[in-house]
Amino acid sequence: MSALLSADAMTSTLYPSASVADEVVLITGATAGIGEACAYRFAEAGARLVLLGRRAERLSALQESLASKYGTQSHTVQLDVQDLDAVAALPETLPASFAAVSVLVNNAGLALGVSPAEANDMASVTTMLTTNVAAVMAFTRAFVPGFKQRGKGHLINVGSIAGHEAYAGGSVYCATKHAVDAFTTAARHDLIATPVRRAAAVAAVAAARHVLTASCAASSPLCFLPPAAAATLCELVRSCSTTLLSRCASPPSRPASSTPSSPPSGSAQRRRRAHRLASPDTSPGREGGRRPLHAHRRTAQQADAVYADVEPLVAADVADNIFYAATRPAHVQIADIVVLATNQAAAKAIARVGPSLGA
């Protein structure tokens, strides 16, 4: 078992950070990408975890890995965040030892297709709006009252640079992420007279298009962090046609050998980026599941082209920013963090200079 981070390793003697040891952290979309990286990062710091995802076998594998590596206490919930009734009931169904959630990481999200605004598939529109927007609101509604009652809590929603910049082929996705940004800002005003901190962080060239937003109640911060060019599997999803997406409703099980066993480092994630993009293990637009082989063969080249000759951010980079926001002293509110890859200036302003970073 790997040792947990000691108190001395967690903080500076000049500027102490807040500890999450023994705090309950709930993470949606926890079985892959940013969610999985967050699970390892908070587990290393001694937090107790509630892990949500759609694939039971992935949740179990992650739970076992965290217990083996850090001795982490965790509770898993197989849940599709589009089931808003299940989300609303979740606080009452958690075991007593995991009921007092103090950090909520709303990570689950998706982007479907790259159609122009006049040709959007309405089924995909509904899926994106429910997953990216309504679910964030539902989790906020479900857990923030408890934060306020206990005088403690931190809600973190994951979105995208698309919440700050709109671009061709992303009309619906950009709209959903702008909505998350607006919702977070409004929540910041709603919670202004509470100890809840409100923050927004944006990550731009991450190897996955996600945004982290954290909203908090009571003694908690409200944060928003969107990664723009992250090397995860989102690009494969965006390149996949609606027809192909509809064929992925019942993905086969993932081989046992590919279940999570240890937290991938940032450098390891970068080395494995091309392999992951060519062999995705997520169902269309969300963690868990697998698309037909012919589908990702056809789209992997398109997806990998997005990150050609670029050193993008990876899940561990985004998780590091989430962890940072969650561990600031109680009087500090991270309002907005914008994180870009070194060779990126905006969502689509990227210098393709390779691993040298232009040196």
C-alpha positions in Angstrom: 0.0 0.0 0.0 1.4 3.4 -0.9 1.7 5.9 1.9 -0.8 8.8 2.1 0.6 12.2 1.8 1.8 13.4 5.2 0.6 16.7 6.7 4.1 18.1 6.1 4.0 17.1 2.4 0.5 18.6 1.9 1.2 22.1 3.0 3.7 25.0 3.3 4.8 26.2 6.7 4.5 29.7 5.3 1.0 29.3 3.9 -1.0 26.3 5.1 -3.6 24.8 2.8 -6.8 23.1 3.9 -6.7 19.4 4.5 -9.2 17.0 2.9 -8.1 14.1 5.0 -11.2 12.2 6.1 -13.5 14.5 4.2 -16.1 12.9 2.0 -15.6 13.7 -1.7 -18.2 12.7 -4.3 -17.0 12.4 -7.9 -19.3 11.9 -10.9 -17.9 10.2 -14.0 -15.2 8.7 -11.8 -14.2 5.7 -13.8 -12.1 7.4 -16.5 -10.2 10.5 -17.4 -10.5 13.6 -15.2 -12.9 11.9 -12.7 -10.5 8.9 -12.2 -7.5 11.2 -11.8 -9.4 13.2 -9.2 -10.2 10.0 -7.4 -6.6 9.1 -7.1 -5.6 12.6 -6.1 -8.1 13.0 -3.3 -7.5 9.4 -2.2 -3.8 10.2 -1.9 -4.7 13.1 0.4 -6.7 10.8 2.7 -10.2 11.7 1.6 -13.1 9.2 1.8 -14.7 8.9 -1.6 -18.2 8.4 -3.1 -17.6 7.3 -6.7 -20.3 7.6 -9.3 -20.3 6.1 -12.8 -22.3 4.1 -15.3 -20.2 0.9 -15.4 -20.3 -1.2 -12.2 -17.2 -3.2 -13.1 -15.1 -0.1 -13.6 -16.3 1.4 -10.3 -15.4 -1.9 -8.5 -11.9 -2.0 -10.1 -11.3 1.6 -9.1 -12.5 1.1 -5.6 -10.2 -1.9 -5.2 -7.2 -0.1 -6.7 -7.7 2.9 -4.3 -8.0 0.6 -1.3 -4.9 -1.3 -2.2 -2.8 1.8 -2.9 -4.0 4.2 -0.2 -6.3 2.2 2.1 -9.1 4.5 0.9 -12.6 4.1 2.2 -15.0 4.5 -0.7 -18.6 3.9 -1.6 -19.6 3.3 -5.3 -22.9 4.2 -7.0 -23.8 3.0 -10.4 -25.7 6.0 -11.8 -26.5 7.8 -15.0 -26.5 11.5 -14.2 -29.4 12.0 -16.7 -31.6 10.2 -14.2 -32.5 13.4 -12.3 -34.8 11.6 -9.9 -32.0 9.3 -8.9 -29.7 12.3 -8.4 -32.3 14.0 -6.2 -32.6 10.9 -4.0 -28.9 10.3 -3.7 -28.2 12.2 -0.5 -30.8 10.1 1.4 -29.4 6.8 0.0 -25.8 7.3 1.0 -24.5 5.2 3.9 -24.2 7.2 7.1 -20.4 7.2 7.0 -20.5 8.9 3.5 -23.6 11.1 3.9 -21.7 14.3 5.0 -20.3 15.1 1.5 -18.1 18.2 1.8 -16.6 18.2 -1.8 -18.8 17.5 -4.9 -16.9 17.2 -8.2 -19.5 17.3 -11.0 -17.2 15.8 -13.6 -19.6 13.8 -15.8 -20.2 15.5 -19.2 -20.2 14.9 -22.9 -20.0 16.5 -26.4 -21.8 14.8 -29.3 -21.0 15.6 -32.9 -19.8 18.6 -34.8 -22.9 19.5 -36.8 -23.5 23.1 -37.8 -26.3 24.9 -35.8 -28.9 24.3 -38.5 -28.3 20.6 -38.6 -28.1 19.6 -35.0 -29.6 16.2 -34.1 -32.2 16.9 -31.5 -31.7 13.7 -29.6 -28.1 14.6 -29.1 -29.1 18.1 -28.1 -31.4 16.8 -25.4 -28.6 14.4 -24.1 -26.1 17.2 -23.9 -28.4 19.6 -22.2 -29.5 17.0 -19.6 -26.0 15.7 -18.9 -24.0 18.9 -19.0 -26.6 21.4 -17.6 -29.6 19.8 -15.9 -27.4 17.3 -14.0 -25.1 20.0 -12.7 -28.2 21.9 -11.4 -29.7 18.7 -10.0 -26.5 17.8 -8.0 -26.3 21.4 -6.8 -30.0 21.2 -5.6 -29.4 17.8 -4.0 -26.2 18.6 -2.0 -25.9 22.3 -1.4 -28.7 22.4 1.2 -26.6 19.9 3.2 -23.5 22.0 2.7 -25.4 25.0 4.1 -26.9 23.0 7.0 -23.5 21.7 8.0 -21.7 25.0 7.4 -19.3 23.2 5.1 -19.1 22.1 1.4 -17.4 22.6 -1.9 -19.2 21.9 -5.3 -17.0 21.5 -8.3 -18.6 21.2 -11.8 -16.5 20.1 -14.8 -17.1 21.9 -18.1 -15.0 23.3 -20.9 -13.2 26.2 -22.5 -16.3 26.1 -24.7 -18.0 27.9 -21.9 -15.8 30.9 -22.6 -15.3 30.7 -26.4 -17.9 29.6 -29.0 -16.7 28.0 -32.2 -18.0 26.4 -35.4 -19.3 22.9 -35.0 -19.9 23.3 -31.3 -23.1 25.2 -31.0 -24.8 23.0 -28.5 -21.8 22.0 -26.5 -20.7 25.6 -26.3 -24.2 26.6 -25.2 -24.2 24.0 -22.5 -20.9 25.1 -21.1 -21.8 28.7 -21.3 -24.9 27.7 -19.3 -22.8 26.0 -16.6 -20.6 29.2 -16.4 -23.7 31.4 -16.0 -25.2 29.0 -13.4 -22.0 29.0 -11.4 -21.8 32.8 -11.5 -25.4 33.1 -10.4 -24.8 30.6 -7.6 -21.9 32.8 -6.5 -24.3 35.7 -6.0 -26.9 33.4 -4.3 -24.3 32.2 -1.8 -22.5 35.5 -1.2 -23.6 35.8 2.4 -22.5 32.2 3.3 -19.0 30.8 4.0 -19.4 29.1 0.6 -16.5 30.0 -1.7 -17.2 30.5 -5.4 -14.5 30.0 -8.0 -14.1 29.4 -11.7 -11.1 27.7 -13.4 -10.6 27.2 -17.1 -8.1 24.7 -18.6 -7.5 25.2 -22.3 -5.3 22.8 -24.2 -6.1 19.7 -22.2 -6.2 16.3 -23.8 -10.0 16.3 -23.3 -12.6 19.0 -23.5 -13.9 19.4 -20.0 -14.5 22.3 -17.7 -14.2 22.2 -13.9 -16.7 24.3 -12.1 -16.8 24.3 -8.3 -19.7 25.8 -6.5 -19.9 25.6 -2.7 -22.1 26.2 0.2 -21.6 27.0 3.8 -17.9 26.7 4.5 -17.2 25.8 0.9 -15.9 27.4 -2.2 -17.7 27.7 -5.6 -15.3 27.0 -8.4 -15.5 26.8 -12.2 -12.6 25.2 -14.1 -12.8 24.4 -17.8 -10.0 22.5 -19.6 -9.9 23.3 -23.3 -7.5 20.9 -25.1 -7.2 17.9 -22.9 -6.0 14.7 -24.4 -8.9 12.5 -23.4 -11.6 10.8 -25.5 -13.9 13.8 -26.1 -12.6 14.4 -29.6 -13.4 10.9 -30.6 -17.0 11.5 -29.4 -17.3 14.8 -31.2 -16.1 13.1 -34.5 -18.4 10.2 -34.2 -21.6 10.4 -36.3 -25.1 10.3 -34.7 -25.6 6.9 -36.5 -22.5 5.5 -34.9 -23.4 6.9 -31.6 -26.8 5.1 -31.7 -25.0 1.8 -32.3 -23.2 2.1 -29.0 -26.2 1.7 -26.6 -25.1 -1.7 -25.4 -21.2 -1.7 -25.3 -19.5 -5.0 -24.5 -17.7 -5.4 -21.1 -14.2 -4.1 -20.8 -11.4 -6.8 -20.4 -10.4 -7.3 -16.8 -6.8 -6.6 -17.7 -7.6 -3.0 -18.6 -9.3 -2.1 -15.3 -7.6 0.7 -13.4 -4.8 -0.4 -11.2 -2.8 2.7 -10.5 -3.0 6.5 -11.1 -1.4 7.4 -14.4 1.2 10.2 -14.1 1.0 13.2 -16.3 3.9 12.1 -18.4 2.5 8.5 -18.7 -0.8 9.9 -19.8 0.9 11.9 -22.5 2.9 8.9 -23.7 -0.3 6.8 -23.8 -2.5 9.5 -25.4 -2.2 8.1 -29.0 -3.0 4.6 -27.8 -6.0 5.8 -25.8 -7.4 7.7 -28.7 -7.0 4.7 -31.0 -8.5 2.3 -28.5 -11.1 4.2 -26.5 -12.8 2.5 -23.6 -15.6 5.0 -23.1 -19.1 4.9 -24.5 -20.0 7.8 -26.8 -19.5 11.1 -25.0 -19.2 9.7 -21.5 -17.1 7.5 -19.3 -17.6 3.8 -19.3 -18.4 1.6 -22.3 -16.8 0.9 -25.7 -17.7 1.9 -29.3 -17.5 -0.7 -32.1 -14.0 -1.2 -33.4 -14.9 0.1 -36.9 -16.1 3.3 -35.3 -13.0 4.3 -33.4 -10.8 3.2 -36.3 -12.5 5.7 -38.5 -12.5 8.5 -36.0 -9.2 8.0 -34.1 -7.2 9.7 -36.9 -9.5 12.7 -36.8 -9.3 12.9 -33.0 -5.5 12.4 -32.9 -5.1 15.2 -35.5 -6.4 17.7 -32.9 -3.4 17.0 -30.7 -0.7 16.4 -33.4 2.6 18.0 -32.5 1.0 19.5 -29.3 1.8 18.7 -25.7 -1.7 19.0 -24.3 -3.0 19.0 -20.7 -4.0 15.6 -19.5 -6.4 14.4 -16.8 -3.8 14.6 -14.1 -3.2 18.3 -14.9 -6.9 19.1 -14.6 -7.2 17.1 -11.4 -4.3 19.0 -9.9 -6.2 22.3 -10.4 -9.4 20.8 -8.9 -7.4 19.6 -5.9 -5.8 23.0 -5.6 -9.2 24.8 -5.6 -10.5 22.3 -3.0 -7.6 22.8 -0.6 -7.4 26.6 -0.2 -7.8 28.1 3.2 -11.5 28.8 4.2 -11.2 32.5 3.7 -9.8 32.2 0.1 -12.2 31.8 -2.9 -10.8 30.8 -6.2 -13.0 32.7 -8.5 -11.5 31.7 -11.9 -8.6 29.6 -13.0 -7.7 29.6 -16.7 -5.2 26.8 -17.5 -3.7 26.5 -21.0 -1.2 24.2 -22.5 2.1 26.0 -22.9 1.7 26.4 -26.7 -1.9 27.5 -26.6 -3.4 30.9 -26.4 -7.1 30.1 -27.0 -9.4 27.2 -27.8 -8.2 26.9 -31.3 -5.0 29.1 -31.2 -2.4 26.4 -30.9 1.3 26.3 -32.0 2.1 22.8 -33.2 5.8 22.8 -32.2 6.0 19.4 -30.7 7.5 18.1 -27.4 10.2 20.8 -27.4 7.5 23.4 -26.7 9.3 25.6 -29.2 12.7 25.6 -27.5 
